[in-house]
């Protein structure tokens, strides 16, 4: 069936603003449990969700930056064909001390090129989610989509 979602996709990267409030609250409970000596009952009450909601979703949500070091992030950008923009994007990756594994840029069509980057997140790499956010906000970057995190 055309337009159907592939059944084999198990993980998605979703921006915080698109998440239902219950998932954000589950993530908050997880943070409370990690950082404080607090019971699940106390944490769920403090955040304002039921324990059953917490148990239903507790393994399904985690912040993107958690445990990402030593992993590869692959993302695609659509960007203007502007001299120096590719260099600026690569410079931002270098600024965060990540290692570029692969890079592929298409030939620009109608002034827009597609760039696919695979980046190795090292122990010395800064906040990878901030790096991606900084790249996404660069002038000339039309959109950025994370393809995978391995």
N, C-alpha and C positions, 0 to 999 in steps of 0.2 A: 504494500500500500504506500503510495507516494506521500511524503511528509510525515510518516510515522517515526516515532522515536526508536532508535536502536535499542533492543532489549539488553544488550551486553554492557551498557554504560552503567557503572556502579557509583562513580564519584563525580561530583560537580563542584566547581569553585563559584561561589555566589557572593556578590557584594552584600555587605551588612544591611544596607537599606532595603534589600529585596527579601530578607529573612523574616518569617513570621515571629512575632514577639515571643512566643513560647520557646523557640529555639535559642533566641538571644538570652532568655532567662535561664535555660538549661546550661548554656555556656558560662553564665555568671555563677551559677551554683558550682559548676566544675572548678572555676577559679577560686571560689571561697573554700572549697574542700581541699584544694592544693595548698593554699596559702595560710589556712587557719586550722586550728584543732576544733572543728565544729562538726556536729552530726549532720547527716543528710536531712533529717527532719527540721533541724534548726536552719540550715541553709535554704531549703525550699520555702520555709515559712518567711524567712527574711526577704527572699527575692519575690515571693508572691505567686508560686506555682505549686501544684499538688505533687506529692511524691510519685504518684503513678505517672504523671507527665514527665517528671525527671527520669524515672527508670525507663520509660518508653524511648527517650531520645538521647540518653547520656552518652552512648557510644557513637552517636551519629554526627556530632558537631564538635569542632575544635578550631581554634584560631589558626589562620593560615601560617603564621610565623612560627608556631610551636614545632619544635623538633625538625625544622626544615634544613638545618645545616647537614652537609654531607649528602644532599639530594640535588636532583636536577629539576629545574623549572624550564618548561618550554612555553614560549608565548609568541603570539603573532601581533604585529602592529600594522595598521594602515596609516601611511604617512605621506605628506606632501613631498614632491620631488624638488626639494630645496637643497642647494649646495650646502654641505656641512651638517645637515640634520642627522644623517647616519653616524657621523663622527661624534655628535653630541650625545646620541643614544648610547653608543659604545663607551663614551667617556663617563656617562652616568653609571654604567655597569662597573667600570674600573674604579670610580669614586667609592662605590660600596664594597670594593675588593672581592667581587665575584669573578668567576673564571668563565669566559665564553667558550663553550664546547663546539657549537655549530652556529653558522650564520648563513642565511639564504635571503637574498633580496631579489624580488622580481624586477623585470624591466618596467619602468613606470608607464602606465596607460592613463591618458587624460590627466597627467600631472600627479598621479597617485601611485605609490609603490607599496608592495606588501613585503614585510620583513619578518622572518621567523628566526628567533634566537633560542638556543638551548644554553642555559647558564648553570654552572656548577656552583652551589652555595657552599662555601668553605667555612671552617671554624672562625676565620677572621672576617667573614662577610658581615656587614651591618644588617639592619632590619630589612629583609628581602621584600616584605610587603610595602615598606616605605619606598624602596628602590623602584618597584613597579609603579607605585602611585606617582612618584616623581617623573618617571618616563611618560606615563599616561598624560600628565599635565603639561608636557613640553609643547611649545608652540609648533604647529605643523604635524603633531601626532593626532590623527583623527580618531582612532580607537585602539585599544589594547585588549587582547583576550588571552587568558591563560589557557593553554591547551592541555598541559599535564604537569603533574608534580610527582616525581618518582623518587 
